[in-house]
Amino acid sequence: MINPDDTIAAISTPIGEGGIGIVRLSGPDAGPILRQVFRPARATAPLEPRHLTYGHIVEPITGERIDEVLAAFMPAPHTYTRQDVAEIQAHGGIVPLQRILALVLREGARLAEPGEFTLRAFLHGRLTLDQAEAVLDIVQARTAAALRLAMEQLGGRLTGPVRALRADLLATLAYLTAAIDFPEDEIPPHDVAGTLCDAQERIAALLATADQGRVYRQGVRTAIVGRPNVGKSSLLNALLRESRAIVTPVPGTTRDTLEEVLNLRGVPFVLVDTAGITQSRDMVEQLGVERSRRAIAQADLVLLVVDGSEPLDERDTAIAALVGDRTTLLVVNKCDLPVVADPATIMALLPPLPRGGGAGREVVHLSALTGEGLDALEAAMVDAVLGGQVLVSNAALVTNPRHQEALSRAAASLASAGRALADGLPLDCVSIDVSEAVSALGEITGETVSEDLLDAIFGRFCLGK
């Protein structure tokens, strides 16, 4: 475990050229190190806490001015990490920022590990673990809806219900422990069965939001597939409203997968334009086709594109067979030309979805060239993913797969505890299952968490966050 009491430093803005770049420090020596390298423009101007002060970063030994900056010192505990924090706002260039960082490291700071600033915010109680993860979700948000969800999680939208649920189970666990340790004493009654049933219902309600939450957080991988020259790249360009993929009349122009993000009603769709799936002896084309097959296997949604101006052939049916039980929209392209293809023929080859019904098995006619039918396709894509659901703003939404997995484990433990209670097994058996549920819920907010889990979560952060 890294020492949370070291003074750490990192560049907190993206490396490159920009108007401003920030070097951030956190720890007990943040203030002294800043005063060692910063010279206010006015010698009499103090470095007043929580005020920006204009001046220069100076090489302490030689007196060389490194950059013209604004500096701020923020004393604990009212900071992001609840430690002393210093920030240097310099010009956003690689050389000045690297030189400033080298100076503060030489003066005693340590280079921060990925996510260590946010880790300190968690360790010092400013953020729960799920709130800390929301910080990364904010940074990586691809749509306004995803940003809103991340902000709500940062504000404790999930923390509240999970902590309340865990508190109720802890009370039940305390009762069970007392009943086991002091069986002959009079212990106030506690409705264990009712508490377990209520907890399961509350967890089930949270888990019911997980699929929708994952969509908004991670996006929907959408593979655009079909045989060569049916208009896959043209469809990608039409959806993006820009010429992103090369389009020519020559079949097989696309030889590799191409990914772009499309925002539809707040839902991020990761569009994957694939090479036309066909038999070829060309090694490059073979590699492209193999990547197309992998794109289908990894897709949440498949847009199966056929050329409506030509009869369907064995290549179309072979590609339809690769789709399997993926949620699929059959896109009949080139409707600006006389339609010859019979979409019912290829739809018959697509097996029904496991959940039944016709969701995700729609046919959309459009022209990628003229844009006709594009709105209908976009609406069908959103409906196929969300099932017509509307994002609920006043309810907790489970957006993180880790939280979903922990809730699932808690639900399984509570179900086991309920069965043990109903079967008349010793209270020790019930207590063990309830304890496991409490532990699983604590992994979400951070009350029960291992060092390995913290390393895995914060290792995904950038250095300066």
Backbone torsions as a table, in degrees:
resi	resn	phi	psi	omega
1	MET	NA	131.0	178.4
2	ILE	-68.1	152.7	-177.7
3	ASN	-76.1	115.4	-178.1
4	PRO	-76.1	-3.1	-178.5
5	ASP	-104.3	0.5	172.0
6	ASP	-67.2	160.0	169.5
7	THR	-92.7	121.4	-175.5
8	ILE	-111.8	158.7	180.0
9	ALA	-147.6	150.5	176.9
10	ALA	-165.3	159.3	170.5
11	ILE	-80.1	122.3	-172.8
12	SER	-100.2	3.6	177.4
13	THR	-117.9	156.3	-177.9
14	PRO	-57.7	139.6	178.2
15	ILE	-70.3	132.8	-179.5
16	GLY	148.0	-165.8	179.9
17	GLU	-96.0	132.4	179.8
18	GLY	-163.9	175.3	-178.4
19	GLY	-67.8	-41.6	-175.9
20	ILE	-135.6	142.4	170.5
21	GLY	-130.1	144.2	-173.9
22	ILE	-121.0	131.4	169.4
23	VAL	-106.8	125.7	-175.4
24	ARG	-115.8	141.4	175.6
25	LEU	-125.2	148.1	175.5
26	SER	-146.3	132.5	178.8
27	GLY	140.3	176.0	-174.2
28	PRO	-64.1	-24.1	-178.2
29	ASP	-101.9	12.3	-178.5
30	ALA	-60.3	-44.2	-179.9
31	GLY	-66.0	-52.9	179.0
32	PRO	-58.0	-39.0	180.0
33	ILE	-66.6	-41.3	178.4
34	LEU	-61.3	-44.5	-178.9
35	ARG	-66.4	-24.5	179.8
36	GLN	-73.3	-32.6	-174.5
37	VAL	-108.7	-8.6	-175.5
38	PHE	-108.2	134.1	175.8
39	ARG	-121.6	113.8	177.1
40	PRO	-60.6	148.9	-179.9
41	ALA	-61.8	-35.3	175.0
42	ARG	-103.4	122.5	-175.0
43	ALA	-59.7	-27.3	-177.6
44	THR	-89.3	-5.9	-177.1
45	ALA	-77.8	120.3	179.9
46	PRO	-77.6	157.9	174.2
47	LEU	-85.4	80.2	-173.3
48	GLU	-72.1	133.7	-178.8
49	PRO	-56.4	137.2	175.9
50	ARG	63.4	26.2	173.7
51	HIS	-127.2	141.4	174.1
52	LEU	-78.9	132.2	-180.0
53	THR	-120.2	129.9	-179.1
54	TYR	-83.5	138.2	178.0
55	GLY	178.7	-149.2	-176.4
56	HIS	-136.6	148.7	168.1
57	ILE	-87.4	128.2	-172.1
58	VAL	-125.7	137.2	173.7
59	GLU	-69.3	112.4	-171.4
60	PRO	-58.2	-32.6	-175.3
61	ILE	-78.4	-48.2	-174.7
62	THR	-94.6	-18.1	-176.1
63	GLY	80.3	5.9	-179.9
64	GLU	-66.7	133.4	174.8
65	ARG	-79.1	125.4	-178.7
66	ILE	-91.0	-43.2	-178.6
67	ASP	-163.5	157.2	173.8
68	GLU	-89.9	124.7	-168.6
69	VAL	-140.4	170.3	163.5
70	LEU	-114.0	134.0	-177.5
71	ALA	-123.9	148.3	178.8
72	ALA	-140.2	140.3	173.9
73	PHE	-120.0	130.1	-178.7
74	MET	-125.2	109.4	-177.9
75	PRO	-74.6	151.7	175.6
76	ALA	-64.5	156.2	4.6
77	PRO	-98.7	1.8	-173.1
78	HIS	-88.5	62.5	178.4
79	THR	-137.9	176.0	-178.3
80	TYR	-62.0	-39.7	-177.5
81	THR	-97.9	-4.7	-172.0
82	ARG	62.0	23.0	170.1
83	GLN	-119.3	172.6	170.0
84	ASP	-61.0	133.6	-178.3
85	VAL	-129.3	138.5	174.2
86	ALA	-126.8	141.6	177.1
87	GLU	-131.4	137.4	178.1
88	ILE	-117.2	116.1	179.2
89	GLN	-97.7	102.9	-176.5
90	ALA	-109.1	-176.5	172.8
91	HIS	-70.7	142.3	-173.6
92	GLY	-82.5	69.6	176.0
93	GLY	-128.9	156.1	-176.3
94	ILE	-63.6	-45.7	-173.6
95	VAL	-66.6	-51.1	-179.4
96	PRO	-62.3	-39.5	-179.2
97	LEU	-66.9	-41.9	179.1
98	GLN	-65.2	-37.7	179.8
99	ARG	-69.1	-39.3	178.0
100	ILE	-64.7	-43.8	179.1
101	LEU	-61.5	-42.8	179.1
102	ALA	-61.2	-37.7	179.4
103	LEU	-63.5	-49.7	-176.0
104	VAL	-68.5	-30.0	175.4
105	LEU	-68.6	-39.0	179.0
106	ARG	-66.1	-29.6	-178.5
107	GLU	-83.6	1.5	172.9
108	GLY	127.8	-8.0	177.9
109	ALA	-78.3	161.5	175.5
110	ARG	-113.8	143.1	178.3
111	LEU	-64.2	128.5	-177.2
112	ALA	-68.4	146.6	171.7
113	GLU	-78.0	162.2	177.0
114	PRO	-55.5	128.0	176.8
115	GLY	73.0	10.6	-172.3
116	GLU	-70.5	-28.6	176.7
117	PHE	-64.2	-45.6	179.1
118	THR	-70.4	-34.5	175.5
119	LEU	-59.3	-42.2	178.9
120	ARG	-66.0	-35.3	176.1
121	ALA	-61.7	-36.7	177.1
122	PHE	-71.9	-48.0	-176.7
123	LEU	-63.3	-29.5	-179.3
124	HIS	-94.9	9.6	171.0
125	GLY	83.2	8.2	178.6
126	ARG	-75.9	-34.7	-179.9
127	LEU	-126.8	146.1	166.5
128	THR	-79.3	170.5	-175.6
129	LEU	-66.1	-39.8	178.5
130	ASP	-67.8	-31.9	175.4
131	GLN	-69.0	-38.3	177.3
132	ALA	-62.2	-40.5	177.2
133	GLU	-65.4	-30.4	178.3
134	ALA	-64.9	-28.4	177.4
135	VAL	-59.9	-45.0	178.0
136	LEU	-65.6	-37.0	178.2
137	ASP	-63.3	-36.1	177.6
138	ILE	-64.0	-45.2	-179.5
139	VAL	-62.5	-37.8	-173.9
140	GLN	-96.8	4.6	-177.5
141	ALA	-59.3	133.6	-178.2
142	ARG	-102.6	-15.1	179.1
143	THR	-138.7	166.2	178.3
144	ALA	-63.6	-36.1	178.9
145	ALA	-65.7	-41.3	178.0
146	ALA	-64.4	-38.2	177.7
147	LEU	-64.6	-42.1	-179.9
148	ARG	-63.2	-42.0	178.1
149	LEU	-62.5	-43.0	179.8
150	ALA	-64.4	-40.2	178.7
151	MET	-65.1	-38.4	178.2
152	GLU	-66.1	-37.9	177.4
153	GLN	-68.4	-38.5	176.5
154	LEU	-61.8	-33.1	179.2
155	GLY	-79.7	-1.6	176.1
156	GLY	98.4	17.8	-178.1
157	ARG	-60.7	-37.0	177.2
158	LEU	-90.1	-32.4	-178.0
159	THR	-57.3	-43.8	-176.7
160	GLY	-57.9	-57.8	-179.0
161	PRO	-62.1	-37.8	-178.6
162	VAL	-68.1	-42.4	179.6
163	ARG	-66.6	-38.6	178.3
164	ALA	-64.4	-41.9	178.1
165	LEU	-63.3	-44.5	-179.9
166	ARG	-64.6	-37.7	179.3
167	ALA	-63.9	-40.8	178.0
168	ASP	-63.5	-41.3	179.7
169	LEU	-70.2	-33.6	176.1
170	LEU	-64.1	-38.3	176.9
171	ALA	-63.8	-40.8	176.8
172	THR	-64.9	-41.0	179.1
173	LEU	-64.4	-37.9	177.7
174	ALA	-64.1	-40.4	177.6
175	TYR	-63.6	-45.8	-179.6
176	LEU	-61.8	-41.8	179.5
177	THR	-62.5	-43.3	179.1
178	ALA	-65.3	-40.7	-179.7
179	ALA	-65.7	-32.7	178.8
180	ILE	-75.5	-43.8	-174.4
181	ASP	-78.5	-29.5	-176.3
182	PHE	-130.0	66.7	-174.2
183	PRO	-65.5	-23.2	-176.0
184	GLU	-93.9	-8.7	-179.8
185	ASP	-85.0	157.2	176.0
186	GLU	-83.0	114.8	-179.0
187	ILE	-113.1	132.1	179.2
188	PRO	-52.4	138.1	-176.3
189	PRO	-64.7	151.9	179.7
190	HIS	-143.6	128.8	-178.9
191	ASP	-79.7	84.3	-176.6
192	VAL	-65.5	-47.5	-177.9
193	ALA	-60.9	-42.9	179.9
194	GLY	-65.0	-39.5	178.9
195	THR	-64.9	-43.3	179.9
196	LEU	-63.5	-42.5	179.7
197	CYS	-64.6	-43.2	179.0
198	ASP	-64.0	-41.3	179.6
199	ALA	-63.5	-41.0	178.3
200	GLN	-62.8	-39.4	178.8
201	GLU	-65.6	-39.3	179.9
202	ARG	-68.7	-38.7	176.9
203	ILE	-67.1	-41.2	179.1
204	ALA	-60.5	-37.9	179.0
205	ALA	-65.3	-38.6	177.3
206	LEU	-68.2	-44.5	-178.9
207	LEU	-64.3	-27.5	-180.0
208	ALA	-65.1	-19.1	179.9
209	THR	-93.3	-4.0	-169.3
210	ALA	-65.4	-43.6	-178.5
211	ASP	-62.9	-43.5	178.7
212	GLN	-65.9	-41.2	179.4
213	GLY	-63.6	-39.8	179.4
214	ARG	-63.4	-37.6	179.9
215	VAL	-60.2	-47.1	-178.2
216	TYR	-69.6	-31.4	-176.5
217	ARG	-82.8	-47.9	-171.9
218	GLN	-99.7	-19.1	-176.8
219	GLY	90.2	166.3	-178.5
220	VAL	-108.6	112.7	177.3
221	ARG	-71.5	118.7	-173.4
222	THR	-121.7	109.6	-179.3
223	ALA	-90.5	125.2	174.7
224	ILE	-96.5	110.6	-172.7
225	VAL	-126.1	161.6	179.0
226	GLY	158.6	171.6	178.6
227	ARG	-73.2	169.2	-177.4
228	PRO	-60.5	144.3	170.8
229	ASN	69.2	25.7	174.9
230	VAL	-93.3	-7.4	176.9
231	GLY	105.0	27.3	-179.3
232	LYS	-64.8	-48.3	-179.5
233	SER	-67.3	-35.5	176.3
234	SER	-63.6	-37.9	177.9
235	LEU	-66.2	-41.8	176.8
236	LEU	-58.0	-47.6	-179.9
237	ASN	-62.1	-39.4	-179.1
238	ALA	-66.0	-42.2	179.3
239	LEU	-65.9	-38.3	-178.9
240	LEU	-80.4	-12.9	-175.6
241	ARG	59.9	32.1	174.0
242	GLU	-157.5	159.3	-178.5
243	SER	-85.7	86.8	-176.9
244	ARG	-94.4	-38.3	-178.9
245	ALA	-103.5	147.0	177.5
246	ILE	-72.6	130.3	-179.6
247	VAL	-124.0	125.2	175.7
248	THR	-138.8	163.5	176.2
249	PRO	-71.0	-9.0	-176.4
250	VAL	-79.8	123.8	177.1
251	PRO	-61.1	142.7	176.0
252	GLY	83.8	20.7	178.7
253	THR	-61.2	-43.0	178.5
254	THR	-81.7	120.2	-178.4
255	ARG	-115.9	-0.8	-179.8
256	ASP	-143.7	166.6	176.1
257	THR	-79.3	147.4	-179.8
258	LEU	-131.6	128.2	-176.1
259	GLU	-114.2	135.8	173.8
260	GLU	-143.9	153.7	-178.7
261	VAL	-103.2	130.6	178.7
262	LEU	-118.3	132.8	178.7
263	ASN	-100.4	113.1	176.7
264	LEU	-120.5	111.9	178.7
265	ARG	52.8	37.7	178.7
266	GLY	86.1	-5.5	179.7
267	VAL	-96.1	122.7	176.6
268	PRO	-81.0	121.3	174.8
269	PHE	-104.9	122.0	175.9
270	VAL	-89.9	97.4	-176.5
271	LEU	-78.5	129.9	179.5
272	VAL	-118.9	104.4	176.1
273	ASP	-81.0	123.8	-173.4
274	THR	-110.1	161.9	173.4
275	ALA	-69.6	147.1	177.7
276	GLY	-59.3	128.1	-177.0
277	ILE	-82.6	115.4	-178.4
278	THR	-158.3	170.6	175.8
279	GLN	-86.4	128.3	-177.5
280	SER	-149.7	146.7	175.5
281	ARG	-92.4	-9.5	178.8
282	ASP	-70.7	124.9	-175.3
283	MET	-61.1	-41.5	-179.0
284	VAL	-64.7	-43.2	178.8
285	GLU	-65.0	-37.2	178.9
286	GLN	-62.1	-41.4	177.7
287	LEU	-64.1	-40.3	178.1
288	GLY	-63.2	-41.6	179.3
289	VAL	-64.4	-40.7	179.1
290	GLU	-63.3	-38.1	177.3
291	ARG	-67.7	-32.9	176.5
292	SER	-63.4	-41.8	178.4
293	ARG	-62.6	-40.6	178.4
294	ARG	-66.4	-36.8	179.2
295	ALA	-61.3	-39.1	177.5
296	ILE	-65.1	-43.5	-177.6
297	ALA	-63.7	-29.8	-176.9
298	GLN	-95.7	-3.0	-171.3
299	ALA	-80.1	145.6	169.1
300	ASP	-86.7	-29.0	-178.1
301	LEU	-140.6	139.1	179.3
302	VAL	-119.2	128.2	170.2
303	LEU	-100.5	103.9	-178.8
304	LEU	-90.9	108.2	-172.9
305	VAL	-97.3	129.4	173.6
306	VAL	-124.8	156.7	179.2
307	ASP	-89.8	108.2	-177.9
308	GLY	-69.2	-14.2	-177.8
309	SER	-88.9	-0.3	179.8
310	GLU	-130.5	152.4	175.8
311	PRO	-64.2	145.4	175.7
312	LEU	-68.1	145.9	179.1
313	ASP	-130.1	-173.1	-174.8
314	GLU	-64.6	-23.5	178.3
315	ARG	-67.9	-40.6	177.6
316	ASP	-63.3	-44.1	-178.9
317	THR	-67.5	-35.2	178.5
318	ALA	-65.5	-39.5	179.1
319	ILE	-69.4	-38.0	177.5
320	ALA	-61.0	-34.2	179.5
321	ALA	-66.6	-27.5	179.6
322	LEU	-73.2	-22.2	-175.7
323	VAL	-66.5	-37.8	179.7
324	GLY	63.0	-132.4	-176.5
325	ASP	-97.0	17.6	177.1
326	ARG	-65.3	144.7	171.7
327	THR	-61.7	122.5	-169.2
328	THR	-134.5	137.0	170.7
329	LEU	-112.8	126.2	177.4
330	LEU	-86.5	115.2	-177.6
331	VAL	-103.0	111.0	177.4
332	VAL	-92.2	102.3	-174.2
333	ASN	-88.8	167.3	176.6
334	LYS	66.9	41.1	177.9
335	CYS	-73.7	-4.3	173.4
336	ASP	-75.2	-10.6	175.9
337	LEU	-106.5	163.0	177.3
338	PRO	-56.3	129.5	-177.1
339	VAL	-82.8	125.4	-179.4
340	VAL	-114.5	-35.2	-174.8
341	ALA	-68.0	147.1	176.7
342	ASP	-107.2	100.3	-176.1
343	PRO	-63.1	-25.4	-179.8
344	ALA	-61.7	-30.2	-179.6
345	THR	-63.2	-45.8	-178.3
346	ILE	-79.7	-30.6	178.4
347	MET	-63.7	-31.2	179.9
348	ALA	-65.3	-21.5	-179.5
349	LEU	-83.3	-15.7	-179.1
350	LEU	-84.4	118.6	-179.2
351	PRO	-66.5	152.5	178.2
352	PRO	-64.0	150.7	178.9
353	LEU	-67.5	152.3	-178.6
354	PRO	-57.3	-32.9	-177.5
355	ARG	-79.9	-5.3	178.0
356	GLY	81.1	177.8	179.2
357	GLY	78.1	-175.0	-175.9
358	GLY	-105.4	5.5	-178.6
359	ALA	-60.6	136.6	177.6
360	GLY	76.8	14.8	178.5
361	ARG	-133.1	44.6	-177.2
362	GLU	-93.8	159.3	174.9
363	VAL	-112.7	129.4	179.3
364	VAL	-125.0	125.1	176.6
365	HIS	-95.9	132.6	179.1
366	LEU	-156.0	171.9	172.3
367	SER	-126.0	110.7	178.1
368	ALA	-65.3	-22.8	-179.5
369	LEU	-74.4	-45.8	-176.1
370	THR	-97.7	-18.0	-177.4
371	GLY	90.9	-3.7	179.0
372	GLU	-63.2	131.0	179.0
373	GLY	84.8	-1.5	-177.0
374	LEU	-66.7	-40.3	179.0
375	ASP	-61.8	-39.1	179.1
376	ALA	-64.8	-37.9	177.9
377	LEU	-65.7	-44.7	-179.5
378	GLU	-61.0	-42.0	178.3
379	ALA	-64.1	-40.7	179.5
380	ALA	-65.7	-35.7	178.9
381	MET	-64.2	-45.7	179.9
382	VAL	-65.3	-44.5	-179.1
383	ASP	-65.2	-35.7	-179.7
384	ALA	-65.7	-30.9	-177.8
385	VAL	-87.6	-46.2	-175.5
386	LEU	-97.5	-7.4	-179.8
387	GLY	62.6	29.5	179.6
388	GLY	81.5	1.6	-179.0
389	GLN	-71.3	151.0	177.4
390	VAL	-109.5	138.6	179.8
391	LEU	-61.6	120.8	-178.4
392	VAL	-88.1	122.5	-173.7
393	SER	-89.6	-15.4	-175.8
394	ASN	-106.4	17.8	-180.0
395	ALA	-131.3	150.9	177.1
396	ALA	-66.5	138.8	179.9
397	LEU	-125.3	126.2	179.0
398	VAL	-82.4	112.3	-176.1
399	THR	-109.7	-14.1	-172.6
400	ASN	-105.7	126.2	179.0
401	PRO	-57.3	-31.3	178.1
402	ARG	-65.0	-41.5	177.9
403	HIS	-66.0	-39.4	178.5
404	GLN	-61.3	-43.0	-178.8
405	GLU	-66.2	-40.9	179.2
406	ALA	-65.8	-40.7	177.2
407	LEU	-64.3	-38.4	178.9
408	SER	-64.0	-40.8	177.9
409	ARG	-65.9	-39.6	177.6
410	ALA	-63.3	-41.4	179.2
411	ALA	-63.4	-41.8	179.3
412	ALA	-64.2	-40.2	179.6
413	SER	-66.5	-39.9	179.4
414	LEU	-68.2	-36.9	176.7
415	ALA	-62.9	-40.9	178.0
416	SER	-64.9	-40.2	178.3
417	ALA	-64.1	-40.5	178.8
418	GLY	-63.2	-41.1	178.6
419	ARG	-65.8	-41.8	179.4
420	ALA	-62.3	-39.9	179.4
421	LEU	-66.8	-44.0	-179.4
422	ALA	-66.0	-32.5	-179.0
423	ASP	-83.3	-0.6	178.7
424	GLY	74.1	23.1	178.3
425	LEU	-71.0	160.1	179.7
426	PRO	-55.3	149.4	-178.7
427	LEU	-61.8	-22.1	176.9
428	ASP	-58.5	-40.2	-179.5
429	CYS	-65.6	-41.9	178.1
430	VAL	-64.2	-42.5	-177.0
431	SER	-62.0	-41.1	-179.5
432	ILE	-61.0	-45.0	-179.3
433	ASP	-66.1	-41.9	179.0
434	VAL	-64.3	-39.1	178.5
435	SER	-61.7	-40.2	178.3
436	GLU	-65.2	-37.6	177.5
437	ALA	-65.1	-42.8	178.0
438	VAL	-60.4	-42.0	180.0
439	SER	-65.0	-42.2	180.0
440	ALA	-62.9	-41.9	178.4
441	LEU	-66.3	-35.3	178.8
442	GLY	-66.2	-24.2	176.9
443	GLU	-67.6	-25.0	-179.7
444	ILE	-72.2	-48.8	-176.0
445	THR	-91.3	-16.1	175.6
446	GLY	105.4	2.6	176.9
447	GLU	-65.4	-34.1	174.7
448	THR	-126.0	110.9	-174.9
449	VAL	-152.9	143.9	179.8
450	SER	-96.5	161.5	177.9
451	GLU	-63.6	-38.1	179.3
452	ASP	-62.5	-39.3	179.4
453	LEU	-66.2	-41.6	178.0
454	LEU	-61.8	-42.3	178.9
455	ASP	-60.9	-42.5	-178.3
456	ALA	-66.3	-39.8	-177.4
457	ILE	-72.3	-51.8	-173.3
458	PHE	-80.6	-15.1	175.6
459	GLY	-67.2	-15.6	179.0
460	ARG	-85.8	-8.5	-179.9
461	PHE	-79.5	163.7	173.4
462	CYS	-80.7	170.4	-174.2
463	LEU	-63.0	-37.6	-170.8
464	GLY	-94.2	10.2	-175.7
465	LYS	-110.6	NA	NA
